[in-house]
Amino acid sequence: MENVHSIQYKFGSKEEQLPNFNQAFPYIASYAELDKFIGRQVPWHWHKEVELFFIESGVLEYYTPRGKTVFPAGSGGLVNSNVLHMTKPQDGVINTTQQEHIFNTSIIGGQQGSIFEQKYVTPLTAASQIEIIGLHPQSAKEAELLELLKLSFKLSKEAHSYEMKLRNMLTEIWCGLLDVSEDLRSIEGGKDKSCDKVKMMLIYIHEHFTEKITIAKIAAAAYVSQRECFRVFRKNLHMTPAEYLTDYRLRQSCHLLAESNQPITEIGHACGLGSSSYFGKVFRDAIGKSPMEYRNKWQNRDTSGQK
């Protein structure tokens, strides 16, 4: 199981880049310790693969364009295909850990156009009103799925017929999710095009954050007005375009501070945050530490035990 502390993006689309993802068996398992992520959160991202997860400890909040869903330890759920989402531990909660299966539904649906895909996969993945499905132990039906989900993470790669056994378990969980989501799928809800627009603007920001960016340029990336740009950012990400841009720049600077020896002044300019004095002020206001304090903490984490 891959232990992850950050995410990477695919060039040109800015979907999440899934490490060691093999098209012959399009699946990965990951273990996330949220306290070790920059800013203790996984930033906004999406992927066409579905995400099946279990909260091992702590309390994790999932944010999607439709709002926030809270998952305490012992609960789990599914993030649907291509859903824009971000996660963070609940304020005041430490040691939040999560296990995930991320997989292409072809594993359980077979080839495109098969009866398995048409009858059992597409009804859920094509239901744009369903961004996330929660599973909670208080429900007997959902508790059974959670037990199966926990068991699926214990399956060893070295086990005989590992891929077949895992596929069978994922299929059984998927059938249960179809039952759980039946009421949700009956709700009317067409595809929200504003989510596609905000994805286009995020791609532009991710590719040009080192440059001088204006709201007009961000809006133009999705062929919308500046007013519409503000509207879709508020609706989907619950922040302004400028707030997202600053947050993304700060995340990039955090990565460089933690993983490189590049001078702090150069990092500020490289991330579009200007002079060292301005960079220092913005960084401290957002992170609560100076860039140097942050660098010392994260570069010494292996030897000092700091997280």
Secondary structure, 3 states (H helix, E strand, C coil): CEEECCCEECCCCCCEECCCCECCECEEEEEEEHHHCHHHCEEEECCCCEEEEEEEECEEEEEECCEEEEEECCCEEEECCCCCEEEEECCCCCCCEEEEEEECCHHHHCCCCCHHHHHHHHHHHCCCCCCEEEECCCCHHHHHHHHHHHHHHCCCCCCCCHHHHHHHHHHHHHHHHHHHCHHHHCCCCCCCHHHHHHHHHHHHHHHHCCCCCCHHHHHHCCCCCHHHHHHHHHHHHCCCHHHHHHHHHHHHHHHHHHHCCCCHHHHHHHCCCCCHHHHHHHHHHHHCCCHHHHHHHHHCHHHHCCC
